[in-house]
Amino acid sequence: MSKNTDISPDKYPIYLMELYTAQQKKILDKLDRIELQNKERFDQIEAYVGMSDREKNKPIFYTTAQALEILSVSRNTLLSYRKKGILGYTKLEKKIFYSIDDINKIREIRSKTA
């Protein structure tokens, strides 16, 4: 696309077409991003709808005691996982919580090495 402001009359239609095409590409790119975001949201909704009532009511975060029970590890092992960055956690005031996704990743890693 030409950036020259002095466009000859015979090339002006080509310039307009190039400008129009560039704008259309931008619009299509934005629509693709929106479509991808909507698909991800739809997949999340579809997964939620497919869950049983018991799965829907599972907590998203677990306390230290719950994580110890689920993973069947000692406090020192859990602390080691946190320090090494293997197990993510969230600290609210003085309580530590572990996401179910992080706990499941640890379980997968341990099942592959077992």
C-alpha positions, 0 to 999 in steps of 0.5 A: 500500500502506497503512503504517498499522499499525492496519488495520481487519479489513475492509481487512486482506485487501486489505493482505495482497494488496498486500503479497503483490503487492509481494513478488512484483514484487520476486521477478520483478525479481530473476528478470529480472536473473538471466535476463539475466545467464544469457543474457549468459553463454550468448551468450558460451559460444555464441560461444566454442563457435562459434569455430574452434580457431585463434580460441580460442587467440588471445591476449587481450592483445598486447605493444607489438610485436604491436600495432604489427604488427597496426595497422601504425602507428609507436610514436609513433602508438601512444603518441598513441592511448594518451595520447588515450585512444583505445587502452586498455592494461594495464601489468604491471610495466614491460610494456604490453599491449593488449587485442584488443578495443581493437585491433579498435576502432582497426581499425574506426575506421580502416577507416571513415575510409579 
